[in-house]
Amino acid sequence: MTNIERYTAFDVDGEGGNPAGVVLDAEGLDEARMLEIAAELGYSETAFLFPGNRIRYFSPLAEVAFCGHATIATAVAHAERFGVGTLALRTAAGEVAVETRHEDGKLLATLTSVTPSVREVTPSVLGEALAALRWDASDLDPALPPRVGFAGNHHLVLAVSSRERLAALDYDFEALGALMAREDWTTVQLVWSGPDGYHARDPFPPGGVYEDPATGAAAAAFGAYLREQGTTGRIRIHQGEDMGRPSLLLVDIPADGGISVSGTATRL
């Protein structure tokens, strides 16, 4: 019988966060069964760990090359069972190292992404995205231009000029989902730069989910985006607040190489 564990990742003192399923011994499971488990759980992703630290991720609708919050959940579940340390996870996007350690009485996990990249988005595609979001170009923050970031998956990054615009998310699920499928975007990273860090919301129609409460892969891609804009060091991303699931993602942006994303995970 498959042992399915449930965690919420990037939680704040045990509250909020993004739920994920974790199967630490997935040997013998085929794609159909993994997709069935993910659909039964109904979380945005479920992670399946195979011998040799090969890991696969499934949303309720399809396989995903990489998932940050399910990686954090898997690492914490593994550390609780086998002790802290570093796992070199073999994902479909490449090798992702994830370290677990005790900090301030909690288990903290840090993943380091594959080599990230950033590219511009064409005006026509940007126009389609804004139309699907029911936004106008005047809603965007001119200091943070639209880009597509990659750190295992592709994510459109759009920064808005006000917290109110971010809070009033009401998008066309079908139109945005079709655009994202065509452009191979996993989520859209919508952000606002505030005095306490960045606030984010992540539509996830390709996974059948209106919004993701904490998105580690998008946080890593956003770190790569910020590096291109001249930012290094640690940033804080607050996500899930408008869903009633507050989440905290700590992103470390080095001068080069992979982006690190840290967070906790709590068993549900």
NORMOWO-V672640 format. One record per residue. RES is the residue in one letter. OMEGA is omega as a letter, one per 30 degrees, with the letter a starting at -180 (999 if undefined). NEAR is the number of other ideal C-beta (glycine too) atoms within 12 Angstrom. Layout:
{{RES:OMEGA:NEAR} {RES:OMEGA:NEAR}}
This chain:
{{M:a:8} {T:l:24} {N:a:18} {I:l:29} {E:a:33} {R:l:29} {Y:l:42} {T:a:37} {A:a:55} {F:l:52} {D:l:36} {V:a:28} {D:l:16} {G:a:19} {E:l:19} {G:a:31} {G:a:42} {N:a:51} {P:l:37} {A:l:51} {G:l:44} {V:l:45} {V:a:36} {L:l:31} {D:a:21} {A:a:32} {E:l:18} {G:l:13} {L:l:27} {D:a:17} {E:a:16} {A:a:12} {R:l:21} {M:l:34} {L:l:27} {E:l:21} {I:a:34} {A:l:40} {A:l:22} {E:l:17} {L:l:30} {G:l:21} {Y:a:39} {S:l:49} {E:l:54} {T:a:47} {A:a:54} {F:a:45} {L:a:38} {F:l:22} {P:a:13} {G:l:13} {N:l:27} {R:a:22} {I:l:44} {R:a:39} {Y:l:46} {F:l:40} {S:l:37} {P:a:27} {L:a:22} {A:l:26} {E:l:29} {V:a:46} {A:a:31} {F:l:44} {C:a:55} {G:a:61} {H:l:59} {A:l:55} {T:l:61} {I:l:52} {A:l:52} {T:a:48} {A:l:48} {V:l:46} {A:l:38} {H:a:33} {A:l:31} {E:a:23} {R:a:20} {F:a:18} {G:a:15} {V:l:22} {G:a:20} {T:l:22} {L:l:34} {A:a:20} {L:l:38} {R:a:23} {T:l:37} {A:l:21} {A:a:33} {G:a:22} {E:l:25} {V:l:45} {A:l:26} {V:a:48} {E:l:29} {T:l:33} {R:l:21} {H:l:17} {E:a:16} {D:l:9} {G:a:10} {K:l:23} {L:l:34} {L:l:31} {A:l:46} {T:l:40} {L:l:51} {T:a:36} {S:l:45} {V:l:31} {T:a:22} {P:l:42} {S:a:25} {V:l:29} {R:l:24} {E:l:17} {V:a:28} {T:l:15} {P:a:13} {S:l:13} {V:l:27} {L:l:27} {G:l:18} {E:a:25} {A:l:40} {L:l:30} {A:l:19} {A:l:31} {L:a:34} {R:l:18} {W:l:32} {D:l:16} {A:l:19} {S:l:12} {D:a:25} {L:l:30} {D:a:27} {P:l:13} {A:a:16} {L:a:26} {P:l:24} {P:l:37} {R:l:35} {V:l:36} {G:l:45} {F:l:37} {A:a:48} {G:l:43} {N:l:49} {H:a:37} {H:l:48} {L:l:43} {V:l:46} {L:l:44} {A:l:35} {V:a:36} {S:a:23} {S:l:19} {R:a:26} {E:l:14} {R:l:27} {L:a:35} {A:a:17} {A:a:18} {L:l:32} {D:a:18} {Y:l:29} {D:a:22} {F:a:24} {E:a:16} {A:a:20} {L:l:36} {G:l:28} {A:l:18} {L:a:30} {M:l:35} {A:a:20} {R:a:18} {E:a:28} {D:l:19} {W:l:40} {T:l:44} {T:l:53} {V:a:49} {Q:l:52} {L:a:46} {V:l:47} {W:l:34} {S:a:30} {G:a:23} {P:a:10} {D:a:14} {G:a:25} {Y:l:38} {H:a:36} {A:l:50} {R:a:40} {D:l:52} {P:a:44} {F:l:43} {P:l:32} {P:l:36} {G:a:41} {G:a:26} {V:a:32} {Y:a:25} {E:l:35} {D:a:49} {P:l:43} {A:a:52} {T:a:54} {G:l:61} {A:l:51} {A:l:55} {A:l:56} {A:l:56} {A:l:49} {F:l:51} {G:l:48} {A:l:42} {Y:a:42} {L:l:37} {R:l:32} {E:l:26} {Q:l:24} {G:a:12} {T:l:24} {T:a:20} {G:a:18} {R:l:22} {I:l:33} {R:l:30} {I:l:48} {H:a:35} {Q:l:47} {G:a:34} {E:a:30} {D:l:29} {M:a:27} {G:l:12} {R:a:28} {P:a:26} {S:l:45} {L:l:40} {L:l:52} {L:a:35} {V:l:49} {D:a:31} {I:l:36} {P:a:22} {A:l:12} {D:l:12} {G:a:20} {G:l:33} {I:a:47} {S:l:38} {V:a:50} {S:l:40} {G:l:50} {T:l:40} {A:a:47} {T:l:31} {R:l:23} {L:999:24}}
